[in-house]
């Protein structure tokens, strides 16, 4: 497996490439180009310039996150074909720039939701938290306003200002859409872009819904093993795969994350892993936590072991970290706690690898 770090370019990150390069075992970054409007083509010259900057810091640019899908594609509107053509062009440019994996999502309207971006824990650190009653009592604009106040001036992927104006109308549109219709729109997109991804040498890795249950009566489909099986059956190419986010899927206590990893990593369909821990509270409420198993409700050892036992060779990044040691950064994306998380995951991986070697196992 390859350990990488998420990094936001163009001055939109408190963490520098030089700092990331100093984190032992980290080989590259997963990055993005948030300045490109949703639906537009990502220009090859901008990708190559970004890659040059990253490579100059001693890091690789093999993973891209957040080539967002235009809402017309998710809605199945007549205008979707031009946006699909743009997505195909972006995939070709990603391949030319040496990108090997694209993390994306098909979540309608709202990419992710939290009630607080800086909930203080007893030790004084702050984390992203979710209180279902608070989220459902606010409309999306109020959620965005509350999150923006604690974003410290950094962009929040999925909550871009230009998307907020249409959120109300978009949510209303989906009230009459069935889940079957949503699956059909997803298949239409996959059948159009996966052959292009194959030709470009890029694997596509869909991110689960976050949280993995309906909000505002919007269709949520990447939420559990059964639905993942349905998704993968829509297009059986290996290029149609998953980003396994332990925190997103793990928020549903019925999801057995190690079992999900073994099933889909074993089949070669997990290309990217976002590994983080969460602490269950009452009902479906949760706080994000440090990566260590004892700090949350997910067993990190069993999750990492499932990847290791499955022969996983894809990309891993330590997902959201706490804000610790006085750091001021984009919520969830500071340097210190994610660096601790990376070393914890790498330590588990090394112990498993050497343990197997010493017992004559491969």
C-alpha positions in Angstrom: 0.0 0.0 0.0 1.0 3.6 -0.5 0.5 6.1 2.3 -0.4 9.6 1.0 -1.7 12.9 2.5 -4.5 15.1 1.3 -3.3 18.6 0.3 -5.2 21.6 -1.0 -3.2 23.7 -3.6 -3.1 27.3 -4.6 -2.6 28.7 -1.1 -5.7 27.1 0.3 -3.9 24.9 2.9 -2.0 25.7 6.2 0.1 22.5 5.6 3.0 22.8 3.2 4.3 20.2 0.8 7.7 20.4 2.6 6.0 19.5 5.9 4.2 16.5 4.3 7.5 15.3 2.8 8.9 15.1 6.3 6.2 12.7 7.5 7.9 9.3 7.4 6.4 6.8 4.9 4.3 9.3 3.0 5.0 9.1 -0.7 2.6 11.6 -2.2 -0.5 13.7 -2.0 -4.2 13.5 -3.0 -5.0 16.9 -4.4 -7.6 18.8 -6.2 -8.4 22.0 -8.2 -11.3 23.7 -6.5 -11.0 26.8 -8.7 -12.4 24.8 -11.7 -16.2 25.1 -11.7 -18.2 21.9 -11.4 -18.8 20.5 -14.9 -15.8 22.2 -16.6 -12.8 20.4 -18.0 -9.7 20.3 -15.8 -7.0 21.8 -18.1 -3.9 19.6 -18.8 -1.5 22.6 -18.4 -2.9 23.3 -14.9 -2.6 19.7 -13.9 1.0 19.5 -15.2 1.9 22.7 -13.4 0.5 21.3 -10.2 2.3 18.0 -10.6 5.6 19.9 -11.2 5.1 21.7 -7.9 4.3 18.5 -6.0 7.2 16.6 -7.6 9.6 19.4 -6.8 8.8 18.8 -3.1 9.8 15.1 -3.4 6.2 13.8 -3.6 4.0 12.1 -6.1 0.7 13.2 -7.6 -1.0 9.9 -8.4 -4.4 10.5 -6.7 -6.9 13.3 -7.4 -10.0 13.9 -5.2 -13.1 15.8 -6.0 -13.6 16.0 -9.7 -17.2 16.8 -8.8 -20.1 15.6 -10.9 -22.5 18.1 -12.2 -26.0 17.9 -10.7 -27.5 17.5 -14.2 -25.8 14.1 -14.4 -27.2 12.9 -11.1 -30.6 14.2 -12.0 -30.6 12.5 -15.4 -31.4 15.8 -17.2 -30.9 16.3 -21.0 -27.9 18.5 -20.4 -26.0 15.7 -18.8 -24.3 14.5 -21.9 -22.2 17.7 -22.4 -21.1 17.4 -18.7 -20.2 13.8 -19.2 -18.1 14.7 -22.3 -16.3 17.2 -20.1 -15.7 14.6 -17.5 -14.3 12.2 -20.1 -11.9 15.0 -21.3 -10.8 15.5 -17.7 -10.1 11.8 -17.3 -7.9 11.9 -20.4 -6.0 14.8 -19.0 -5.6 13.2 -15.6 -4.1 10.1 -17.3 -1.7 12.3 -19.3 -0.6 14.0 -16.1 0.2 10.6 -14.5 -2.8 10.4 -12.2 -3.7 6.8 -11.5 -6.7 7.0 -9.1 -9.7 9.4 -9.0 -11.7 9.7 -5.8 -15.2 11.1 -6.5 -18.7 10.9 -5.1 -22.2 10.7 -6.5 -24.0 12.2 -3.4 -26.9 14.4 -4.4 -26.7 18.1 -3.5 -24.9 17.7 -0.1 -21.5 16.0 -0.1 -21.2 15.6 3.6 -22.7 17.0 6.8 -21.6 17.8 10.3 -23.2 19.8 13.1 -19.9 21.2 14.4 -16.4 21.5 12.9 -14.7 22.3 16.2 -16.3 20.3 18.9 -14.1 20.4 22.0 -13.1 17.1 23.6 -12.2 16.7 27.3 -8.5 16.8 26.4 -8.9 20.3 24.8 -8.5 19.1 21.2 -11.3 19.8 18.7 -13.0 17.5 16.2 -15.7 17.4 13.6 -18.9 16.1 15.2 -22.4 15.0 14.1 -25.6 15.6 16.1 -28.5 14.3 14.0 -31.2 16.4 15.6 -29.2 19.6 15.0 -28.5 18.8 11.3 -32.1 17.8 10.5 -33.5 21.0 12.2 -31.4 23.2 9.9 -31.8 23.8 6.2 -28.6 23.3 4.2 -27.9 27.1 4.0 -28.0 27.3 7.8 -25.6 24.2 8.0 -23.3 25.9 5.5 -23.4 29.2 7.4 -22.6 27.4 10.7 -19.7 25.5 9.2 -18.2 28.5 7.4 -17.9 30.3 10.7 -15.5 27.6 11.9 -13.7 27.0 8.6 -11.0 29.6 9.5 -11.3 31.0 5.9 -10.5 27.7 4.2 -12.7 26.2 1.5 -14.9 23.3 2.4 -15.2 20.8 -0.4 -18.8 20.1 -1.3 -19.9 23.3 0.3 -18.6 25.8 -2.3 -20.5 29.1 -2.2 -21.6 28.8 -5.8 -23.5 25.7 -5.0 -25.4 27.0 -2.1 -27.8 29.2 -4.1 -29.3 26.2 -5.9 -29.5 23.8 -3.0 -33.1 24.5 -2.1 -34.3 23.9 -5.6 -32.0 20.8 -6.0 -33.4 19.2 -2.8 -36.9 19.8 -4.0 -36.1 18.2 -7.4 -35.0 14.9 -5.7 -38.1 14.6 -3.6 -39.8 12.9 -6.6 -36.9 10.7 -7.7 -36.9 7.0 -6.8 -33.8 5.2 -5.7 -34.1 3.0 -8.9 -34.0 6.1 -11.0 -30.9 7.3 -9.2 -29.2 3.9 -9.8 -30.1 4.3 -13.5 -28.6 7.8 -13.7 -25.4 6.4 -12.0 -25.2 3.5 -14.4 -25.6 5.9 -17.4 -22.6 7.9 -16.1 -20.5 4.9 -15.3 -21.0 3.3 -18.7 -19.9 6.5 -20.4 -16.8 7.3 -18.3 -15.4 3.9 -17.3 -14.2 3.0 -20.8 -12.4 6.4 -21.0 -10.9 5.8 -17.5 -9.6 2.4 -18.7 -8.0 4.0 -21.7 -6.4 6.7 -19.6 -5.0 4.3 -17.1 -7.1 5.8 -14.3 -9.2 3.8 -11.7 -12.3 5.5 -10.4 -13.0 5.1 -6.7 -16.4 6.3 -5.4 -16.6 7.6 -1.9 -19.4 6.4 0.4 -22.3 8.7 1.4 -21.4 10.7 4.6 -23.3 10.1 6.8 -24.6 6.8 5.4 -28.3 7.6 5.9 -30.9 9.8 4.2 -30.9 13.6 5.0 -33.6 15.9 3.7 -35.1 12.8 1.9 -32.2 12.7 -0.6 -31.3 9.4 -2.2 -28.3 7.8 -0.5 -26.9 4.7 -2.1 -23.3 4.0 -1.2 -24.1 3.2 2.4 -23.6 -0.6 3.1 -22.2 -3.8 1.7 -25.5 -4.7 -0.2 -25.6 -1.3 -1.9 -21.9 -1.5 -2.7 -22.5 -4.8 -4.4 -25.3 -3.2 -6.5 -23.0 -0.3 -7.4 -20.2 -2.6 -8.5 -22.6 -4.7 -10.6 -23.6 -1.6 -12.6 -20.3 -1.8 -14.4 -18.0 -4.7 -13.7 -14.8 -3.2 -14.9 -12.0 -3.1 -12.3 -11.7 0.6 -13.1 -15.1 1.0 -11.4 -14.1 0.7 -7.7 -14.3 2.2 -4.2 -12.8 4.6 -1.9 -13.3 2.8 1.4 -13.9 5.5 4.0 -13.9 3.8 7.4 -15.5 6.8 9.2 -18.3 7.3 6.6 -19.4 3.7 6.4 -18.5 3.1 10.1 -20.9 5.7 11.3 -23.6 3.1 10.7 -23.1 0.6 13.5 -24.6 -2.2 11.4 -21.7 -2.0 8.9 -19.0 -4.5 9.7 -16.0 -2.6 8.3 -13.4 -5.4 8.4 -15.8 -7.7 6.6 -16.6 -5.1 4.0 -12.8 -4.5 3.5 -12.2 -8.3 3.1 -15.0 -8.7 0.6 -14.2 -5.8 -1.7 -10.4 -5.4 -1.3 -10.2 -9.2 -1.8 -12.0 -8.7 -5.1 -9.6 -6.0 -6.2 -12.3 -3.3 -6.1 -11.0 -1.0 -3.4 -8.5 1.4 -4.9 -8.2 4.0 -2.1 -8.8 4.0 1.7 -9.6 6.9 3.9 -8.8 5.6 7.4 -10.2 7.4 10.5 -11.9 6.6 13.8 -15.1 7.9 15.3 -16.6 7.7 18.8 -20.3 6.6 18.9 -22.7 8.5 21.1 -26.4 8.1 21.5 -28.4 7.1 18.5 -26.6 7.9 15.3 -24.6 10.8 16.9 -20.8 10.6 16.8 -17.6 12.6 17.3 -14.6 12.1 15.2 -11.6 11.0 17.2 -7.9 10.2 17.1 -7.0 7.2 15.0 -5.9 5.0 17.8 -8.5 2.2 18.4 -8.9 3.1 22.1 -9.9 6.6 21.3 -12.9 5.7 19.2 -15.4 2.9 18.5 -13.8 1.4 15.4 -11.1 -1.3 15.8 -8.3 0.1 13.7 -6.2 -3.1 14.1 -8.9 -5.3 12.6 -9.6 -2.8 9.8 -5.9 -2.5 8.8 -5.5 -6.2 9.2 -8.4 -6.8 6.8 -6.6 -4.6 4.2 -3.3 -6.4 4.8 -4.8 -9.9 4.7 -6.5 -9.0 1.4 -3.2 -8.1 -0.3 -4.2 -4.5 -0.7 -1.8 -2.5 -2.9 -3.8 0.7 -3.3 -3.6 4.2 -1.7 -4.3 5.0 1.9 -4.5 8.4 3.6 -5.1 9.2 7.3 -8.5 10.9 7.2 -9.7 13.7 9.4 -7.6 14.4 12.4 -8.2 16.4 15.6 -6.9 19.9 15.9 -4.2 19.6 18.6 -1.1 21.4 20.0 -2.5 24.8 19.2 -2.7 24.3 15.4 -5.0 26.5 13.3 -6.0 24.8 10.1 -8.8 23.6 7.9 -11.1 21.6 10.2 -10.1 17.9 10.0 -7.0 18.7 7.9 -4.3 19.9 10.2 -0.8 18.5 10.0 -0.1 17.1 13.5 -2.9 14.6 14.2 -3.0 13.3 10.6 0.8 12.8 10.8 0.2 10.8 14.0 -2.5 8.8 12.3 -0.3 8.0 9.3 2.5 6.7 11.6 0.0 4.6 13.6 -1.4 3.0 10.4 2.1 2.4 9.0 3.2 0.9 12.3 0.3 -1.5 12.3 1.1 -2.4 8.7 4.8 -3.0 9.4 4.0 -5.2 12.4 1.7 -7.3 10.3 4.1 -7.6 7.4 7.0 -8.6 9.6 4.9 -10.9 11.7 3.8 -12.8 8.6 7.4 -12.9 7.3 8.7 -14.4 10.5 6.1 -17.0 10.5 6.9 -18.0 6.9 3.7 -16.5 5.5 3.3 -14.2 2.5 
